[in-house]
Amino acid sequence: MFEQDYLMRMIAELIAGMRRSMERATGLRDPRGAAAMLEAAVGDAAEMDAEALLSLAPESIADVLAVTGVDPHVTEYLARSLALAGRYRAEAGEADLAALRQAQARAIAEAWGHDLGDDAADPASVEAFLARAERAGA
């Protein structure tokens, strides 16, 4: 029971972080800050230093997450958070970092069998995903 509560709390925190970042990107017009918020949330959820984790090559990030024992239920949220961070990095003019975040998101999704679709970083797609997650009790 404790483990399930912990997992649900972690997912709820990721959902809240995604929503706050979207508000920051649109309301404050701060895509760089929104990306940084998502990246910090990914590090927290993975229980790792975000800077160290997100410096990994896409082909390594999924391996590291698997070795550290990240719960498979969390991985789709991590992947979608990174895809959204990639979008915000692109909006902030950080093309190389945006491409890295997108590639990391795809690597995590592929490793755990998540279908992110081509529009994983589209705000409407993210909002639909979050609404489904909340209805499911996340």
C-alpha positions as CSV (number, residue, x, y, z in Angstrom):
1,M,0.0,0.0,0.0
2,F,2.8,2.4,0.9
3,E,4.5,1.7,-2.4
4,Q,1.3,2.4,-4.4
5,D,0.7,5.7,-2.5
6,Y,4.3,6.7,-3.2
7,L,3.9,5.9,-6.9
8,M,0.6,7.8,-7.1
9,R,2.1,10.8,-5.4
10,M,5.1,10.8,-7.7
11,I,2.8,10.7,-10.8
12,A,0.6,13.5,-9.3
13,E,3.7,15.6,-8.8
14,L,4.8,15.0,-12.4
15,I,1.3,16.0,-13.7
16,A,1.3,19.1,-11.5
17,G,4.8,20.0,-12.8
18,M,3.7,19.6,-16.4
19,R,0.7,21.8,-15.8
20,R,2.8,24.5,-14.1
21,S,5.4,24.4,-16.9
22,M,2.6,24.9,-19.5
23,E,1.3,27.8,-17.6
24,R,4.7,29.3,-17.4
25,A,5.4,28.8,-21.1
26,T,2.1,30.4,-22.1
27,G,1.2,32.8,-19.3
28,L,4.6,34.2,-18.6
29,R,6.0,33.5,-22.1
30,D,9.0,31.8,-20.5
31,P,9.7,28.6,-22.5
32,R,13.3,28.4,-21.1
33,G,12.0,28.5,-17.5
34,A,9.2,26.0,-18.4
35,A,11.8,23.6,-19.8
36,A,13.9,23.9,-16.7
37,M,10.9,23.2,-14.5
38,L,10.2,20.0,-16.4
39,E,13.8,18.9,-16.3
40,A,13.9,19.4,-12.6
41,A,10.7,17.4,-12.2
42,V,12.2,14.6,-14.2
43,G,15.2,14.4,-12.0
44,D,13.0,14.4,-8.9
45,A,10.8,11.6,-10.2
46,A,13.8,9.6,-11.2
47,E,15.4,10.3,-7.8
48,M,18.6,11.4,-9.6
49,D,20.4,14.7,-10.1
50,A,18.6,16.1,-13.1
51,E,21.7,17.7,-14.6
52,A,23.6,14.4,-14.5
53,L,20.6,12.3,-15.8
54,L,19.8,14.7,-18.7
55,S,23.4,15.0,-19.8
56,L,23.2,11.3,-20.9
57,A,23.0,10.3,-24.5
58,P,19.5,9.1,-25.6
59,E,20.8,5.5,-25.9
60,S,22.1,5.6,-22.3
61,I,19.2,7.3,-20.5
62,A,16.8,4.4,-20.6
63,D,19.5,2.0,-19.5
64,V,20.4,4.2,-16.5
65,L,16.7,4.6,-15.5
66,A,16.3,0.8,-15.8
67,V,19.3,0.1,-13.6
68,T,18.2,2.7,-11.0
69,G,14.8,1.0,-10.7
70,V,12.4,3.7,-11.9
71,D,8.9,2.4,-11.8
72,P,7.6,1.5,-15.3
73,H,4.4,3.4,-14.6
74,V,6.4,6.6,-14.3
75,T,8.4,6.3,-17.5
76,E,5.6,7.5,-19.8
77,Y,5.3,10.7,-17.7
78,L,9.1,11.1,-17.8
79,A,9.1,10.7,-21.6
80,R,6.2,13.1,-22.1
81,S,7.8,15.6,-19.8
82,L,11.1,15.5,-21.8
83,A,9.2,15.8,-25.1
84,L,7.5,18.9,-23.8
85,A,10.8,20.3,-22.4
86,G,12.2,19.7,-25.9
87,R,9.4,21.8,-27.4
88,Y,10.1,24.6,-24.9
89,R,13.8,24.5,-25.6
90,A,13.1,24.9,-29.3
91,E,10.8,27.8,-28.6
92,A,13.7,29.4,-26.5
93,G,16.0,29.0,-29.5
94,E,18.0,26.1,-28.0
95,A,17.9,23.8,-31.0
96,D,20.6,21.4,-29.9
97,L,19.2,20.9,-26.4
98,A,15.7,20.6,-27.9
99,A,16.8,17.8,-30.2
100,L,18.5,16.0,-27.3
101,R,15.4,16.2,-25.1
102,Q,13.2,14.9,-27.9
103,A,15.6,12.0,-28.5
104,Q,15.8,11.2,-24.8
105,A,12.0,11.2,-24.7
106,R,11.8,8.8,-27.6
107,A,14.5,6.5,-26.1
108,I,12.6,6.2,-22.8
109,A,9.3,5.6,-24.6
110,E,10.8,2.9,-26.8
111,A,12.4,1.2,-23.9
112,W,9.2,0.8,-22.0
113,G,6.9,0.4,-25.0
114,H,5.0,3.8,-24.8
115,D,3.5,5.2,-28.0
116,L,4.0,8.9,-27.7
117,G,2.8,9.6,-31.2
118,D,4.1,12.4,-33.4
119,D,2.5,15.1,-31.4
120,A,3.7,14.3,-27.9
121,A,5.0,17.8,-27.3
122,D,1.9,19.6,-28.7
123,P,0.2,21.4,-25.8
124,A,-3.3,20.0,-26.8
125,S,-1.9,16.5,-26.9
126,V,-0.2,17.0,-23.5
127,E,-3.4,18.4,-22.1
128,A,-5.4,15.4,-23.4
129,F,-2.9,13.0,-21.9
130,L,-3.0,14.8,-18.5
131,A,-6.8,14.8,-18.5
132,R,-6.8,11.0,-19.2
133,A,-4.3,10.4,-16.4
134,E,-6.3,12.4,-13.9
135,R,-9.5,10.6,-14.9
136,A,-7.7,7.3,-14.3
137,G,-6.9,8.4,-10.8
138,A,-3.3,9.5,-11.2
